[in-house]
Amino acid sequence: MRNVIIIGAAGRDFHNFNTFFRGDKSFNVVAFTAAQIPDIDGRKYPKELAGDLYPNGIPIYAESELPRLIKELEVDVCVFAYSDVPYPRVMNMSAIVNAAGADFGMLGPKKTMIKSTKPVIAVGATRTGCGKSQTSRKIIEILVEMGLKVVAVRHPMPYGDLVKQKVQRFASVEDLKKHNCTIEEMEEYEPHVVTKRNVIYAGVDYEAILREAEKDPDGCDIILWDGGNNDFPFYKPDLMVGVVDPLRPNAEISYYPGEVVARIADVICINKIDSASLDNINIVRNNIAKINPNATVIDAASYLTVDKPELITGKNVLVIEDGPTLTHGEMKIGAGTVAALKFGAGKLIDPRPYALGKLKNTFETYPEIGVLLPAMGYGDQQVQDLEKTIANTPCDAVVIATPIDLQRIVKIKQPTVKVDYELQEIGFPNFNTVLKEFVEKQNIKK
């Protein structure tokens, strides 16, 4: 029996355990370590989910404790299992593990992908914030117009009670409240149930989730995997779509597992062509041609709509962007910034002098965020700190570029501007042609 630590961030790590290690007596998973997401260490992967071999559950420690844990728990192998990581960081982790005496490894698609009884379209990306979710929504919109029932399944974000989050189904805003969703979770689920009116599943145990999704009470013709960060799918896809970002050229060949997504994609969508330079677009296009020359390439723009542009023009504004996109996604400019520049904001107000509590900690951890405010809300305290930080920031208006109605979660006293963004394809090929061919090939009937 080999002692194992799974290095993760409350997502891929749990999935790898469930699909590969759980029930296998040749391995003994002695711990998980956690990173990227605040306040997810210090918990346990519960016995109810861990199976008969783990009657006490499995402890979750901070990743910083890894060298000590390897020695004290006599660990044989550490499995790296989270995403949106630059290659030097992956090998740095390998060096830490090897120096402590253990083997270092990563599990691939063959050992971790689950086969569905329904056709599966998977959407992934090469970095957090590429526009994967808007691509997923576009695909769903086209399939629904064809008269098909699409059930979406979202990459995990289990930050609460893991037993209760084993299988989650979201069909309305009330379901978001019922499951005590964080802001990060709502940003992914709410656009599906509010804008596109389709069901989305998430949780912890992705085989159990898949089997429920396949027999959804509203019907299911196609499963759409809406992948998080830049991870490769948990389900075996019949059509793999990858989204790349020319605002961060070369990320598609320098981040793990983003390059995996780019290499296995049947279709690659180059998004944000409207806001990237021609040189950067060509860098991305050339990289794709080298690593995946057979992929169908779709060009697209992230089309912005602004409800009250007059509140931006000439005004001092606070711009709030999607949290993970600014933090481990490392984006320097988001939809809110683009809208502020497009409509002639007088000045972007720096929120850092006014940040409180956990928001202040976020800026210390990710100093490259700059003058933007990430909509962090992994827990109640972060939400409270976000609300107070916004209130403390002197500005004429707040530009909100989160995928959700943030004012439903936090009170904002200043005038607000809502920025929405959807995928807009440019030229041919496009998703209509790709999806029609897919539906015909799979012989999917209405």
Secondary structure, 3 states (H helix, E strand, C coil): CEEEEEEECCCHHHHHHHHHHCCCCCEEEEEEEECCCCCCCCCEECHHHHCCCCCCCEEEEEHHHHHHHHHHCCCCEEEEECCCEEHHHHHHHHHHHHHCCCEEECCCHHHHCECCCCCEEEEEECCCCCCHHHHHHHHHHHHHHCCCCEEEEECCCCCCCCCCCCEEEECCHHHHHHCCCCHHHHHHHHHHHHHHCCCEEEECCHHHHHHHHHCCCCCCCEEEEECCCCCCCCECCCEEEEEECCCCCCHHHCEECHHHHHHHCCEEEECCCCCCCHHHHHHHHHHHHHHCCCCEEEEEEEEEEECCHHHCECCEEEEEEEHHHHCCCCCCCCHHHHHHHHCCECEECCCHHHCCHHHHHHHHHCHHHCCCEEECCCCHHHHHHHHHHHHHCCCCEEEECCCCCHHHCCCCCCCEEEEEEEEEEECCCCHHHHHHHHHHHHCCCC
